[in-house]
């Protein structure tokens, strides 16, 4: 196995593991603001307790996310030195802004939210929740804007040394690709947050503990979940797909398993791509639907992979095809689950429908799978380019780092992340067991008692 493949596997592992945590924090942050708003408007302390509870879950995720995010910054320099030298003048801007502005905004006000409630007014505490949400979403934007530039580079010029440098900051942050990708990504994060909140509420109701808070969690999760599950499909997913068709047509062909250019191209529901024979085995298709969804015309021509040179094809068509269809399939399931839950909620039957609560509870891992599949689709679909049309992935890695060194560090990451996973599961399960009524700012009575005993 050559060093390039090991470097790619290592970065894929570290970024996939890392993103398990930010997607939940970005999805929880607005829901915490909603709970704080309801607490102020209704005067119901249960909403305050719910907001504090999810803020503690947020804090645990945030801490693990920070720890797992740091190695990726170093990987740019160690494993991808040529890429960093080539594109650092552009992507360094957004990565630096993510750290300097968004990260510190989020972390500072998270501390105030968790530990400053008794020292702030109710609106002051609400403001800290809002700023935490704002920080997490701005952080997400700068990261997505970085990836969007790699997908669709704009606002740059080529310097004399061959590197690319930033020519227009506004072109970089207003990149049309960035905004649709960001909207699609954040709706995915909100689905993760909504399913997590609803799933825990369902768990509490099924286990008959913390039932009042469980009802709040289920209502909040279902209402948010139905909104963002639909937004994930349209308009964010639709426009993101149309951008791919316009700017990366080989990617679209690989995603759909379309090997040959067709007028009135069908939409593939199921099938197995065979790149060697250039065909799709056992296809289940909706006639002409791909042409309509892509170009809004039933007989429109959609270019297949045969319209492009082989060296421009995505280098792993089966992985691209399956990850895309897993993402779309799960997205459809999310809409169905949340529509049914919303209907039962509207009819005031959801809290008693144990079968539906079971579905909500066991569906908790599915958004993580869907978000991961979505990012695999984006990154594998961009191949063989690390910066689309400008630099190939094979040109971006560090040739001085051997495959053995790459394996050594990846095994180290696996061991460290296993320990972090165990710590994360312990901390989260402890908070779930304590429940929303547990007060993070408990009085220091044992210290007083201990002092009295020493007199």
Secondary structure, DSSP 8 states (H G I E B T S, - for coil): --HHHHHHHHHHHHHHHHHHHHHHHHHHHHHHHHHHHHHHHH--HHHHHHHHHHHHHHHHHHHHHHHHHHHHHHHHHHT-HHHHHHHHHHHHHHHHHIIIIIIHHHHHHHHHHHH-GGGS-HHHHHHHHHHHHHHHHHHHHHHHHHHHHHHS--SEEE-TTS-EEES-HHHHHT-HHHHHHHHHHHHHHHHHHHHHHHHHHHHHHHHTSSHHHHHHHHHHHHHHHHHHHHHIIIIIIHHHHHHHHHH-HHHHHHHHT--S-EES--EEEEEEEETTTTEEEEEEEETTHHHHHHHS-TT-EE--GGGS-GGGS-S-HHHHHHHHHHHHHHHHHHHHHHHHHHHHHHTT-GGG-HHHHHHHHHTTTHHHHHHHHHHHHHHHHHTTEEETTTEEHHHHS-TTS-HHHHHHHHHHHHHHHHHHHHHHHHHHHHHHHH-TT--SS---HHHHHHHHHH-
